[in-house]
Amino acid sequence: MIKIKITLFAVLFSVFAIAYADGTHPGITTELVIRSPDDWSGSRLPPYLNDAPEIALMRYVIPPQTALPIHQHPSINAAYLVEGEVTVVKEGGGERTFRKGEAIIEMVGKWHHGMNRGSVPTELIVFYATTKDLPLAIKKD
């Protein structure tokens, strides 16, 4: 009986190891879209928050020829452009345009805004590494 259990365990383990081994399962691909210690403007990201972490994931759709209000983020966040393009403008100068399939590591604690200068809606998925009760963005008065 014990020999049967050990054999069954070995067979199941082998099947699962083959089916879920990283990089060996046909049809599964991975791509590192972006990884950096710097934001899009080249500034170093701040140390990670000291409080218990909370993850937020937002989907934004920005109509053509529309600008977001000037704002800043108190926590680290990154966006992936699903559709369209967005130009991020840093207060005091500097801007960069990102297009479908690109990622943005946002600035933390710096005033900026995004705008869709294009002719189609822009869709962004934004991942925030934040803490409980910390706002995702703070609008400038």
Salt bridges, closest charged atoms under 4 A:
ASP38 OD1 - ARG44 NE 3.17
ASP39 OD2 - LYS110 NZ 3.85
GLU83 OE1 - LYS100 NZ 3.65
GLU85 OE1 - ARG99 NE 3.61
GLU91 OE2 - LYS140 NZ 2.36
GLU95 OE2 - ARG117 NH1 2.91
GLU106 OE2 - HIS73 NE2 3.74
GLU106 OE2 - HIS112 NE2 3.19
GLU123 OE2 - ARG59 NE 2.85
